[in-house]
């Protein structure tokens, strides 16, 4: 039996929910690539947003030089999104980012970004948005790197709900700004070149953080999303226990999709399979604080070995593969119900696994069978 002072262990997210989040992140990547690169009457949709950002700073329309610079920025962003590494953050990471020292102190020291960045081009999707005082909730962060060494230039983006962007803009600008039809849109952009940090707009009008805060958000995410050394055998138990993220391969979203247009069975059978993209799912357990200490739960098995969560005579036990009804929004369930919504349970598979403290023997007399609807488990 676990001690009452230590909170319950975090429940593993079912595979269908992980895959759904991976699809959402991949869809977001594709939509942002289209936003910056897909031409609409010859001009990318992102160019119109940059024009509005330029007006909020200068009170004038784009100059010729600014237009050329922004067109090049659109091309660079679109190319970066096409090859970006994509992460899905756990629900608890947004809160941990807002409490990170990079966000709570007056100054931060920026090291070598090429060494600490998770990738040269990256995107992180937050199923639970980051909430900062007075700003639109942030559902994503992105970064793009060009050059190297002293010539390194890093572009940062914050991403929010598209419907929120016009709410703080002046009425005329809100009416003339063409925004994407997709649910999410960039609302804050910044560039770091050497020691010079610049923004692209008046951030308050877009509900966006300033350039320094955007940089702090990215640095906090990079710090929390620590890299892991890949073991020789990625399927070994040691690799599974040590890794802080799972890889989910999903079909790559495209503008035209992968629907078969053939009119006969021969064309259908010879259809080229959809290209897969690996999406990195950061594990919730690495960012879930304990009830007693408020610190993240250890993921290396030290808590089990020290006996802080299990009695000395507790053995591991097997759980057979069954199905279980679970809420699709466990971390938002209460808020949804209080708002008058409904969370319909989904039937998810629970793989055969072993519970209990690591490093202990398995008790053959103790078997847990997961029973749908009524019970979470029984012991013969």
Buried (B, 14 or more C-beta within 10 A) or exposed (E): EBEEEBBEBBEEBBBBBBBBBBBBBBBBBBBBBBBBBBEBEEBBBBBBBBBBBBBBEEEEEBEEEBBEBBBEBBBBBBBBBBEBBBBBBBBBBBBBBBEBEBBEEEEBEBEEBEEBBBBBBBBBBBBBBBEBEEBBBBBBBBBBBBEEEEEBBBBBBBBBBBEBBBEBBEEEBBEEBBBBEBBBBBBBBBBBBEEEBEBBBBBEBBBBBBBEBBBBBBBBBBBBBEEEEEBEEEEEEEBEEBBBBBEBEBBBBEEEEEEEEEEEEEEEEEEEEEEEBEBBBBBBBBBBBBEEEEEBBBBEEEBBBEEBBBEEEBBBBBBEEBBBEBBBBBBBEEEBEEEEEEBEEBEBEBEEEEEBBBEBEEEEEBBBBBEEEEEEBEEE
